[in-house]
Amino acid sequence: MALEQLEHADDQMQECIDNCLEAAQVCEWCADACADEGEGMARCIRLCRDVADLATLHARFMARDSGYHGELASICADACEECAEECEQHDHEHCQACAEVLPKCAESCREMASA
């Protein structure tokens, strides 16, 4: 069964799942690429790894309609915002991609947290 077919996943939840999965992908790419950039990228790598893990977990919680997904949504949004701020400071393509994708994920997670 495709995620779009989950009975409990309305359009808002499906959009958040999609945004979380996109955030996880771009953060994994960024963290890996930052490892090759040299010194000064440790904070970016750590934040990207945190977002990748949190966003993936949040998508999984939503997919199974966990009662904890609302609380996790708020944490995921905070991590996305902090990571986006860090990535904005770096000119690398992968960092700029994160800075572009993560605010959308943070916004949809905030909406899920207040739903």
Secondary structure, 3 states (H helix, E strand, C coil): CCHHHCCCCCHHHHHHHHHHHHHHHHHHHHHHHHHCCCCCCHHHHHHHHHHHHHHHHHHHHHHCCCCCHHHHHHHHHHHHHHHHHHHHCCCCHHHHHHHHHHHHHHHHHHHHHCC
